[in-house]
Amino acid sequence: MVVYERIDVNPKFIRYRYYPENDRNYAPGTIIVDMENKVINVEEPAEADIYFVHSAEELLMMREAMDAERAEQGLPELSDAEFPFEDDVACYIYATHAIAELSKKYRCR
């Protein structure tokens, strides 16, 4: 679970503070919503956030496993649009969840 709260608003940016597991004993992170470009980024990761990297090889194995499962169900393989990962992918676990929610709210990518 991640909790986030708006801390700054202006016509160009909206800034949020986020707390992994709502644990206020650690320094919060900051997420910024760029309203002009419709992009959301981690400005500063939270002290308790976890940085995770999936290698391209891991992602390929994941896609192959998902395609095999889909084939058993009579479904087509995933398209590149449904699984767009070709290179290594890195993210902050908690910030990514907050960004996903904020993306829906502000229709950002």
C-alpha positions in Angstrom: 0.0 0.0 0.0 1.2 3.5 -0.8 -0.3 6.7 0.5 0.2 10.0 -1.3 -0.9 13.6 -0.7 -0.8 16.7 -2.8 1.7 19.3 -1.5 2.0 21.9 -4.3 -0.1 23.0 -7.2 0.5 25.4 -10.0 -0.6 25.6 -13.6 2.5 23.6 -14.8 3.1 21.1 -12.1 1.4 19.2 -9.3 3.7 17.7 -6.6 2.8 14.8 -4.4 4.5 13.4 -1.3 4.2 9.6 -1.0 4.7 7.2 1.9 5.3 3.4 1.3 3.0 1.5 3.6 2.0 4.9 5.1 5.1 4.6 7.3 5.9 8.2 8.4 9.0 7.1 10.3 10.9 7.3 7.0 11.5 10.2 4.7 8.7 10.5 2.1 9.3 10.5 -1.6 8.1 13.2 -4.1 6.3 12.6 -7.4 5.7 15.4 -9.9 2.9 15.6 -12.4 3.9 17.7 -15.4 0.6 19.1 -16.6 2.0 20.6 -19.8 3.6 17.4 -21.1 1.2 15.0 -19.3 4.1 13.1 -17.8 4.5 11.8 -14.2 8.0 11.2 -12.7 9.6 10.4 -9.4 11.3 13.6 -8.3 12.8 12.0 -5.1 12.3 8.4 -4.1 11.0 7.7 -0.6 13.6 6.4 1.9 11.6 3.1 2.3 10.9 2.6 -1.4 12.4 -0.4 -3.2 14.3 0.0 -6.5 13.8 -3.0 -8.7 15.3 -4.0 -12.0 13.9 -6.6 -14.4 16.4 -7.7 -17.0 15.4 -8.1 -20.7 16.0 -11.8 -20.3 13.7 -12.0 -17.3 11.0 -10.1 -19.2 11.3 -12.4 -22.2 10.9 -15.5 -19.9 7.9 -13.8 -18.3 6.3 -13.1 -21.7 7.0 -16.7 -22.9 5.4 -18.1 -19.8 2.3 -15.9 -20.2 2.0 -16.8 -23.9 2.2 -20.5 -23.0 -0.6 -20.1 -20.4 -2.7 -18.1 -22.9 -2.2 -20.8 -25.6 -3.5 -23.4 -23.1 -6.6 -21.2 -22.7 -7.0 -20.9 -26.5 -6.0 -17.2 -26.5 -3.6 -15.5 -28.9 0.0 -14.5 -27.8 0.4 -11.1 -26.2 1.0 -8.3 -28.7 3.9 -5.9 -28.4 1.3 -3.3 -27.2 0.1 -5.5 -24.4 3.7 -6.4 -23.3 5.9 -3.6 -24.6 9.1 -4.6 -22.8 12.3 -5.3 -24.9 15.0 -3.8 -22.7 15.7 -3.8 -19.0 13.0 -2.2 -16.9 13.7 -0.5 -13.6 11.2 1.1 -11.2 10.5 2.1 -7.6 7.9 -0.4 -6.3 5.8 2.0 -4.3 6.2 5.1 -6.5 5.0 3.0 -9.5 1.7 2.2 -7.8 1.1 5.9 -6.9 2.0 6.9 -10.4 -0.4 4.4 -11.9 -3.2 5.9 -9.8 -2.2 9.5 -10.6 -2.0 8.6 -14.3 -5.6 7.6 -14.4 -6.6 10.8 -12.5 -4.7 13.2 -14.8 -4.7 11.1 -18.0 -0.9 11.1 -18.1 1.6 8.5 -19.3 
